[in-house]
Amino acid sequence: MTFEAPMHYFWIFWLGVLVLVAIAIAIAVLRGGLSGRTHPAYPPVPAAPPAQPVPPPEAPLDILARRFAKGEITAEEYEKGRDLLQGGKS
């Protein structure tokens, strides 16, 4: 003896499918999915700050003058370095 489901109850399956489709459409409408508006999935990323310009390399004489101004080298060391860099007397 085999069991066969009566075919007149098959409409219950399609009623369930129809209810699920109606629920899915209601959720989509409530969330704005069918309104044509687009919402980003994530908040927009702020723009990166502009890159800082790279300062030009400092000339050797400028470095020597800065070190002398800071007191890192003496007047004699400054004059000796300046003469050496300018190609004058050593």
C-alpha positions in Angstrom: 0.0 0.0 0.0 1.5 3.3 -1.1 0.6 6.7 0.2 -0.4 9.3 -2.3 -1.1 12.9 -1.2 -4.5 14.1 -2.3 -4.0 16.7 -5.1 -6.8 18.9 -3.8 -4.4 20.0 -1.0 -1.7 21.2 -3.4 -3.1 24.7 -3.5 -1.8 25.2 0.1 1.8 25.0 -1.2 1.1 27.8 -3.7 -0.6 29.9 -1.1 2.5 29.6 1.0 4.7 30.7 -1.9 2.4 33.6 -2.6 2.5 34.7 1.1 6.3 34.6 1.1 6.6 36.6 -2.1 4.2 39.2 -0.7 6.3 39.5 2.5 9.5 39.9 0.4 7.9 42.7 -1.7 6.6 44.4 1.5 10.0 44.4 3.0 11.6 45.7 -0.2 9.1 48.6 -0.3 9.5 49.5 3.3 13.3 49.6 3.0 13.1 51.7 -0.2 14.4 49.0 -2.5 11.8 49.6 -5.1 11.6 53.3 -4.9 14.5 53.9 -7.3 16.6 55.6 -4.7 20.0 54.3 -4.2 21.7 54.2 -0.8 25.4 53.4 -0.5 26.1 50.2 1.4 28.7 52.0 3.5 29.1 55.7 4.5 31.1 57.7 2.0 34.8 57.8 2.6 36.1 61.3 3.3 38.4 62.7 0.7 42.1 62.4 1.5 43.8 65.6 2.5 45.9 67.2 -0.2 49.5 65.9 -0.3 52.0 68.1 1.4 54.5 69.6 -1.2 57.9 68.1 -0.9 60.4 70.9 0.1 63.3 71.3 -2.2 66.5 69.8 -1.0 68.6 72.1 1.1 71.9 73.3 -0.4 75.1 72.4 1.5 75.9 76.1 2.2 72.4 76.5 3.6 72.9 73.6 5.9 76.3 74.9 7.0 74.8 78.4 7.7 71.9 76.9 9.7 74.2 74.8 11.8 76.3 77.9 12.5 73.2 79.9 13.4 72.1 77.2 15.8 75.5 77.2 17.5 76.4 73.7 16.5 79.6 74.8 14.9 82.1 77.6 15.6 82.9 80.6 13.3 86.2 78.9 12.3 84.4 75.7 11.4 81.8 77.6 9.4 84.5 79.6 7.5 86.5 76.4 6.8 83.4 74.5 5.6 82.2 77.5 3.4 85.6 77.8 1.8 85.8 74.1 1.2 82.3 74.0 -0.4 82.9 77.1 -2.5 86.1 75.5 -3.9 88.3 78.2 -2.5 91.2 77.8 -0.1 91.2 74.7 2.1 
